[in-house]
Amino acid sequence: MEKRITGHTRLYALIGSPVGHSGSPAMYNYSFQKLGIDAAYLAFDVPLEKTEDAVRAFRTLHVGGFNVTMPNKTAVAQLADRLSPAAEMVGACNTVVVEEDGTLTGHITDGTGFIRNLKEHGIEVAGQKIVLIGTGGAATAIAVQAALDGVKEIAIFNRKDEFYANGEKTVDKIKKAVSDIENVYIADLDDREELGTAIARSNILINGTRAGMSPLEDILPIPAEFLHKDLAVADVVYNPKETLLLKKAKEAGCRAAVGGMGMLLWQGAAAFELFTGQEMPAQEVMEKFFK
């Protein structure tokens, strides 16, 4: 590292709290070095109440850009000078590019990374009918990006808890922003009849919840009997690599069962390209950091 730091080295960063576990510095610095880019990437633990201070400092230092993780995504979106269409609809951003004139442009690459991961497994979303479980940050980003990428129908399911209203807002935003989507709606996850009907007529099922992640490894987000062979099943959960949902999808003969690990890679690759204008050496990064 010290051999490639110069007086011209551009700084990129990650902010959020906690960030000590993040693999982003290793992934980005490896890619910078591999492509001969004079840049370095560091992680800074920034609590929510210090978000504005950090953003102001980055603007002053004219860093190349920075990534954002929880709990700072919404706050950073409010501080950015402008937002991409997806970030504006989601109301959060995980990537900020600092333009030459100091303008901060916020993006959200979570949905982009998820859709790219599907594509890498031979699954296209354009013209498809999707059932999405969950209304959290990742699920919202996926719903928005799928709508922008031409999905035909999105059926969002969530229990009628404190997060249900977030799903209703997402539905309203998509309806207003994406005129050519045929149908987008939200329904109660506990309504088994409605859920079963929606999955039966859908091409893609996405789990956007923590079901399947420790300590919820034994939780299925939907009844296994709703799975069918014409369905592609995808999960945002990446630990374990094969969730209970994916195991059941394989047992049911579903046409695809896609884990969440690739989403991490491709959302990072999308941010890298926004930062540098170059493609991350994704295959090498995957082999080195995602096995």
ABEGO torsion letter per residue (X at the ends): XAAABBAABBBBBBBEOBAAABAAAAAAAAAAAAAGBBBBBBBBBBBAAAAAAAAAAAAAAGBAEBBBBOAAAAAAAAABABBBAAAAAAGBBABBBBBAAGBBBBBBAAAAAAAAAAAAAGBBABGBBBBBBEABAAAAAAAAAAAAAGBABBBBBBBBBAAAAAAAAAAAAAAAABAABABBBBBBAABAAAAAAAAAABABBBBABABGBOAAAABBABBAAABBAABBBBBABAOBABBAAAAAAAAAGBABBBBAAAAAAAAAAAAAAAAAGBBBBAAAAAAAAAX
